[in-house]
Amino acid sequence: MSAVLRRVALPLVILVGLVAAPTSADAAPSSEHRSNVIVLPGAASAEGIAKGRGSTFYAGELFTGDIFRGNVRRGTAEKFIDAPDGRNALGMAFDRRHDLLFVAGGPTGQAYVYNTRSGQTVASYQLGSAGSSFINDVTVTADGAWFTDSFQPVLYFVPIDKRGTPGSFQTLQLSGPAADTSGDFNLNGIRAADQGRTLIVGHSGNAALYTVDASTGASAAIAGISVGVDGIELAGKKLWAVEPFSNQITRIRLNSDLTAGTVEKVITSDLFQTPSTAARFGKILAVVNAKFDTGFPPTADEYEVVLVRA
């Protein structure tokens, strides 16, 4: 565990202690459920996931930054990228136009861009200061990638040109409720809506979802929703909020102007063990078990992706 991770361990432990509770997910899954589990072989931690081409997914090992590549149809996964020492891997997003994988670096304050054909690092960024920033999640738009910071009231934008070359990052200062940094962890999951003009962010500390104007940084609450959110997934006006310490995913129907939402469904599974993020494959969600209920750092023997109906 690096010195940087030690500096953020206390707020994470507090968060785990406040909301974690033993659940049936602690039990070993029965053999009839194993077809819904894709093991990340050799992983000692896990947090983020992104949909790639077709049935391909990418998942990250939180504390090493290594990237796994798997296939939800085949139920397989293997280590794909052996990340350089000192990297972490949290939220991630795939840019299919240029075969790029954008990865949030958590307490390092960094972000990374990988070529998914070669596995090579295309670019790395020091978005915030190590220890005072926590780069948590990322979403890709037609123009670039947006990253959240759980400790600072900002979003970071990495532009991508038509050739697929990432440029210098920009910082967007937030205003309104999304700028609240009073919690141990604040901004978390992020997805783009309205062709990238609006960003939807989850706020863990406030158990809320907010919209952010990508031009001005002005934010507003999405009314009617309270979710202990980590990662989020979006398809049209349907949003899935992963709630780790409730061991569930809440599916929400947003209204036309993204000002309010209603809960359509709560997705549970006895295979969930503090799930952190999800990627959608049609009617299936591929969900990462972070297993923060085992401690911080987590101490599980195995980490996996769980497949559930969306």
Secondary structure, DSSP 8 states (H G I E B T S, - for coil): --HHHHHHHHHHHHHHHHH----GGGS---GGGGGGEEE-TT-S----EEE-STTEEEEE-TTT--EEEEETTTTEEEEEE---TT-----EEEETTTTEEEEE-BTT-EEEEEETTT--EEEEEE-S-BTTB-EEEEEE-SSEEEEEESSSSEEEEEEB-TTS-B---EEEE-BSGGG---SSS-EEEEEEEGGGTEEEEEETTTTEEEEEETTT-BEEE-BT-----S-EEEETTEEEEEEGGGTEEEEEEE-TTSSBEEEEEEEE-TT-SSEEEEEEETTEEEEEE--GGG-SS---S--EEEEEE-
